[in-house]
């Protein structure tokens, strides 16, 4: 069973979406390690190391995901997690911005998959199956 780490990064306390993601992934057969809300990059990385996770799914709804995710990929690589797939989604930037540009910035930051506001977990689930299997 593939392990994925999920959580809400930074000073964000939005827990409902996190619980939905946890529920859906668990019911689809993934071993989900949920670091919860108000999580630091280190919380995600430590959980991934401890559980041999294949993917990290970062959520952010309060608009500061771009700041909170800065250098995340580099820290993963330093921790020996360069192979782990990185996903980010939610309301990840401040204000209304062209999502194509937002996606480009996050991919440049090292994220493999980027999801905008209102995108459904089923979209990420399809990508997850493609990236790491079930």
N, C-alpha and C positions, 0 to 999 in steps of 0.2 A: 504494500500500500504506500503510495507516494505521500510524503509529508509536505504541507504548505504552511507557511507562517503568515498570519494576517494580523492587522491592527490599524489603529488610527494614529497618525504621526503628529508630533508637535503638541501645541497647546489646545488641540481639538478634542472636544468631549462628545462628539456626535456618535452615539452608541448604537442607534437603531440599524443603520446600514451594516455596521460591523456584525451585528447579530444575524442579520439576514444572510450575509455572505457566509458566516460560520455554518448556519443551518443548511444552506444549499450545498456547499462543498462537502460537508459531513454526509449528507444524504446521497451524494453522488460517489461516495466511497473514498474520499480523501481523508487522510489523517490531518486534522486541522489543529494547529497550535496558535491560539489567539492571545496576543500580547495586550489586547484591550485598547483603551483610549489613553490619551496623554502619553504616548510612547515615543521614546527616542530612537534614533537610528540604531544605537547600540542594543536596545531591547530587541529589535527585529534581528539584528546580526547574531546576538548571543543565542537567541532561540533557534535560529537556523543552524548554528554550529552544534548546539546540544542535541538537535533532533535529526540532523542530516537532511534538512529540508531541500527540496528540489526547486521551490519557488517562494518568493516573498511578495505578498500582495499588500501594498500600502494604500490606505484610504485617507482622504483629507476632504473635509467639507467646508472649512472655515476660510478658505481662499489663500492660505499661506503655504500650500504644498510645495510650491516652487522653492521657497526659502528653506523649508524643513527637509527637502530631499536633496539639497545641494551637497555634492561630494559623496552621496550614498553609494554609488557604484565603486568609487575608489576605496571606500572603507570596506566594502564587501571583498574586493580584490585583496586588500591588505590582510583580511581575516581568512583568506583561502577560499572565499566563496565566489570567485569569478565565474564559475560555471552555473550558479543559481540564477534562474530566470527572475527578472524584476518587473513587477506590474505596479502601476499607479493609477488611481482613479478617483473620481468625485469632482467636487468644485475645487480644482487644484491651483487656480490662479485668482488674483484679485480682479474683480470687474469682468465685464463682458469682453472677451478677446476671441479672435479667430481661432477655432480649435485646431485647424491645420497647423498654425504657427506654434500653438501651445504644444501639440504633439511633437513637432520637430525639436523644440527646446528640450523636452523631457527625454526624447530618444538620444539627443546629443549628450545629455547627462548620464546616459547609460541604461535607461529603462527600455525593456524589450517591448512592452505593451503599455499603451496609454489610453485611458477611457475618460470621456467627458461627463459633465453633469447629466444625470438622467439616464445614462447608459445602463442597461440591465446586466445583472450578474451572469445571465445565460451567455452573453457575448464573451465575457472573460472565461467562462467555463469551456466554451468551444476552443478558445485559444490555449487554455491550460491543457486540455486533452491533446492538442496538436503538439504543444511544447514539451510536456513531461509524461504524457500518457495518463492512465487512470490509476 
